[in-house]
């Protein structure tokens, strides 16, 4: 028996060595894209044939941080300033009515017993290279600009001892916080620097393996319902469909009772949501599946139709069948909705905010999207904040690089944008979870 255990252990070690060697080889000799990045963007992206390989291309931009005196750059006519620094992995942002900015300092929950597979082990190493392998602070911090000079003068630990918090929204004096495993409510007093109430659990949220742990959230225009995004527990059901119960969905939750239902399904990882101001329509950005090549599958921005099915895991971008999924479900594929707008493959959108007129005519109508950046591409993409212009309530043009400079010419990253929000002056606020900073973007001239 002891000899058998030693043999199994040796096989495991050899397997890990081989896996790491293959990953290193793929980084050095990666699969190159066939299409220009722009071909995979917009309302009608070009979609090549899927290219399923034994191992995916793995290329994470090594994290360097910002050199002294440097910071992100903005589109012409705009300037970037640092609103705050010294945070712990700031991920999500929320603006309170008095102008205070809430920051969810958070990361993936610790895994019970450590990584569960060789692939998980490699994924952890990738995260460390990208600056993401840090413990979760499990905290929401409040930032206040007392003298209105565009810099946070006051900081307080607003809520502590949470569990990988992400989504936040305020409805009728109640602050809702979406932890990785449950939705909680807390009483909020306008102007408060701290909430010391223990809060109440509204409802449990799918957790377990929690391959996609972030729980984005927004409220309906009337505040009656909360919408929570719940990502899949895998890339493409490699853990089995039993691990995907209630996953890859947006839940509609009654804010008073906690009763919930699937509002839309087949969304692999809906990472941010927002209500369109004029139409009260729910929109989301989705991180699509990996390992079908550098040109597939496009991450996207889309309206969320009640009862709609968006393809995962059986198909992508409407009825394009994923050849890896067995058994298939032709009826589900037939019903799959094609998204409204492609952001490009592997850009990893993690933030979404509708614009306001204060940013100037060019950016008065549309959405800002924080793109965290790729890992499944030889040539990195994302690592910036883009603006998608709208006309008559719909995307109407190519994405514009609104804030960039996070990615260097030699493929290193100085920062990684995540959540975005608009402050009371119409400035865009950006969370950078690599350099633990919050950036603020305004017009050069008022």
N, C-alpha and C positions, 0 to 999 in steps of 0.2 A: 504493500500500500504506500509506504514512504517513497519507494522508487517511482511509483506511478505519479505521485504528487510532484516529485522533482521533475519528472518528464513533462508533465503538464505545465509546470512553472517555466521550464526552459522553452517550451514551445511558445508560451505567451510572450516571454522576453524577446525571442527571435522574431515573433510576429510584429511586436512593437518596433524593433529595429528596422525590419523590412518596411513597415508602414512609414516610419519617419524618413527612411532613405528614399522611398518613392515620392513622398511629399517634397523633399528637398530637390529631387530630380525634376519634378514638375515646376518648381519655382525657377530652376535654372533653365530648363528647356520647356517652357510653357506652350500651351495651345494658343495660337494667335487668332484674333478676331478677323472675320472675313469681310465685315461691313464697317463703314465709318460709323462712329457713335451716333451721329445725327440721323442715320437711316432708321434707327430703332426708336425714334421719338415721335410724338405727335398723336393725332387721332387715328392714323392709319399706318402703323409702323411696319417696316419690312421684317418678316419673320423667316429666317432660313430653316432648313431641316434641322431637327435636333441632333446633337452629336454627343451620344452617351459614351463615356470613356470608363475604363476600369477605375481610375482615380481622377478626381477633378483637379483642374489647375488651382493651385493655392498661392496667392500672392497678396499678402497684406502689406500695405505701406508702413515701413518701420517708423515708430513714433520718435520725433526729435524735440518737439515743443518749439516755441517761438524764440528766436535769438533776441538778445537784449535790444530793446528799442524798436522791434518789429511787431506787426500785427496784421490781421486780415485786410484785404483791399476791397473796396466797394466799386460798383458801377459808376460811370461818369456822373458827376454832379452830386455824389453822395460821400459821406465820410463815416469812418468807424472809430468809435471810442470804447474804452473799457469801462463797463458799468460796474463790474465787481470781479474779484479774483480770490484765490485761496479757498475755493470750495472743495468738496469731495465728490468727484464724479457727478456733476450736475447734469441731469437728463431732461427733465420736463419743467415747463414754465407755466405759470398761470397769473393773470393780472387781476387783482382785487379791485373793487369799485373805487377805492380811494387812491389807486395808483400803485400800491405796494405790489411787489413782484414775489410770488412764491416759487421756490426752486426745489424740486424733488431731487435730493442727493441720494442716488440709488444705483444698485447694480443687481445682477442675478442673485437669487437666493443661493446660499451655500448648499452643496449637494450632500445629502445624507450618505456617509460612507465614502465620499469622494466620487470621482468619475466612474461611470458605469461601463465604459467600453474603451477600446483603443482609439476609436474615432473621437470619443469625448476627450480623451487625453490630448490628442493632437489639437482639437479645437481649443482647449484651455491654453496650450502653448501659443496658438495663433493669437488669442486674445491678449496674452501677455506681451507679445511683440507689438500689438497695436495699441498698447496702453490701457486695455480694458480689463485686465485680470486683477482687479482690486476688490476688496470686500465692500459690501453695501453699507453706506452710512445709515440707512434706514431712517432718514430724517427729511423733514421739509423745513427749509430755511426761508425767512422773510427778509427781503431787501427793501429799504426805504430811501428814497432820494429826498432828504429833508429840505434842502435849499434849491431844488429844481435846477441843478446844474448838469444833469445827465450822468451823475456818479452816485452810487449808493453810499450814503453816509452812515446808515444805521443797519445793523444786521442782528437778527435774533433767531434762536432755535424755536421755530413756531410749533412744530409737532415732532416728537421723538418716539423711539421704540416702535417704529412701524415695521412692515415686512416687505421690503423691496417696493416702495411706493412709486407710482407713476402718474396716472391720470388724476386730475383735480378739477372740481367745478363747484361753484357756489350757487345755491338755489334758496331763495327766501330765508336767508339767515342761517342756512345749514351748509357747511363745507363737506363735500363728499370726496373721499380719497380711495382710489382703486389700488390696493395692495396686490401683490402677485397672487394671493390666494383668497382674498375677500374684499368686498366693498364695505367701507365704514363711513359713518356720518359723525360730524362734530359740530356743536353749536359755535357760531362765529359772532363776535362783537365787533362792529366796525371800528377800525383803528387799533385793534388789539395786536400786540407784538408776540403774544404767546397764547396757545390754547392748552390749558391744563386739565381739561375734561377728558375722561377715559374714552369717551365716544361709544357708539353702538354699532354692532355689526348689522349691516343691511341684508347681505346675502353672501354666501360662499361663492367663490369663482373657481373655475377649473385650475388645478395646480398639478400635484403629482410630479411627473418627470419635468414638466415646464420647460421644454426645449425653447419655446418662445414665451418668456415670462412677463414682458411688459403688458400692462393693461391700460391702454389709452381710453379716454373717456371724454364725453361732452354731454350737455343737456339739451333737450328739445327746446324750441323757442319759448314755449309756455312753461317750461320747468316741470312738466308733469312726468316726463320720462328721462331716464339716463341711458345713454348708449355706451357700451363697453366693448372694446375690441379684444378678442381672445384668439391668439395665434395658435397654429398647429403644434403638435408635440413632436414633429419630425420635419424633414425636408419633403419627403414624398411617401409617407406611410411606412417607412422601413421598420418602425416599431409595431406595426400592425394596426388595424382599424380600431381595435378595442382601446388603444391609447388616444384615439381622436374623438371620443365621445364628447360632445359639447364644445369641440375645438374648431378652429378656422371659421369663426362666426363673429357677428356683431350681435350682442344681446341688447334687447330693449327691457329695461328694468323699471318697474313702478317705484318712484322715489319714496313713496310713503310706506308701502308694504314689503318691498323687496321681491315681489313676484316678477318673474322674467320669462321671456320667450326668445327664440332665435328670430331676429329681425331680418338678417341676411346671412347666407351661408356660402361655403366654397371660397372664402377669402383667406388665403394661406396665413398671412400675418398683417392684420390691419393695425398699423402702428400709430396712427394719428387720425383724429376726426375733427370736423368743424361744421357748424351750421352756417350756410350762406345767408348773409344778412337780409337781402331783399326777398328771397324766395322761401326762406326757412327750410331749404333742402339740406339733407345730411350728405356730406362728402367725406371721403377717406383716402388715405394713401396706403398702398399695400406692398409689402416685400414679397415678391414672388419666389418660386422654387429655384434651386441651384442645380449644377452638375449636368446641364444639357449644352454646355459650350458657352463661350464668351458673349455670343449674340442673343442668347436666350436665358431666362424668360424675362420680358420687360416688367420692371416694377411700374406701378401705375397710380394715377389719380382718377377717381371716379365718383359719380353720384352713387348713393346706396339706395336701391329700390327695395321697398318693403316686400319680403318674401322672395327676393331675388337670389339666384344661385350663380356664383362667379367662377365655377370650374374646378377648383381644387378638390381632390387630387387628380381627377380624371382628365381634365383638359386645361388649357391655358388660352388666354385671349379669345374667349368664345369657345368655338368647337375644335380647336387644335388639340388633338389627342396626345396625351403623354404616354409614350410607348412603354414606360417602366411600370405602369400601374396594372396589376392583375389581381382579381378580375376587373374588367372594364364595366362601365354602366352606360350603355348607349343612350338611354332615356335621360340620364342626368346631363350627359354631354350635349344632347339636343337642346336642353333648356338653358345651357350656360350663357350668361350675358357677357358680351365683350365690353371691357372697360371703356371709359370716355377718352382717356389720354395717357399715352405711354411716356414715362420719364426716362426710359432707357434701361437696359439690363444691368442688374447688380449695383445700382447706385445707392440702394438702401435708404429710401426716404423715411425719416423718423420725426418730422415736424411739419405742421400745417397751420397756416393762419391766413385768413382773408385780409386783403389790404384795405387801407383807408385813403381818402383823398390827400391827407397831409403830406404824403410822400412825394407828391408831384404828379403831373398829368400822366407821365409814362407808366407810373406804378399805381395809379388810382383805382384800377379795377383788375382784380386777379388774385392769385394766391402766392404766398411765400412758402417754400418747402426746404427744410433742412435735410441734406443728403449726407448721411454718415460715411459712406464710401464702401467700395467693393473689396471682396477677398477672392472671389471666384473668377478672376480675370487677370491675364498677363499684364495688360496695360490698365492701371487703376482708373476708375471713374467715380464720379460723385465727389465727396470731400468738398462741398460748397453749399451755399444757399442759392436756390434758383427762384426766379419769379416767372409764373405762367400767366400771361395776359388773358383776360376774359373779355368777351363782348356778348351782350344780351344773355348774360348768365352762364355762358359756356366758354371753355378754353378756345382761344382764337389765334394762337400764334406759337412760334417756337419759344422754348424756355430761354430766359435771359439770365446770365450769370450775375447775380445780385451782390453776393459777397463771396470772394474766392481768395486764393493765396494760401489756403490750408495745405494744398498738395504742392510739393516742390517739383522742379523740372526733372530731378533725378529719382523721383518716385518715393520720396519720404513725406511724412505728414507732420505738420506743425500743430494741427488741431483737428477736431472732428465735430462738426455741428450736429446738434440733436434738435431739441425743442425750440420753437419760435413763438413769439407773441407780440402784440402791438401795445405799446404803453399809451398813457392818456394824451401824450403830445403827438401821437402818430408815428413814433419811432419804432423800428423793429428791434426786438430784443432776442438774442441768440444764445443758447447754452452750448458751451464747448466742453465736452466731457473728457477731452484729452489734457488740455491745459488748465482745467478747473476754473475757467473764466466765463463771464457773461459779457457779451459784446452788444453795443448799441449803435444802430445805423440811422443817420438823419441826413436830410439835404444839406449841402454845403452852406446854403443861405436859407434862412427861415422863410 
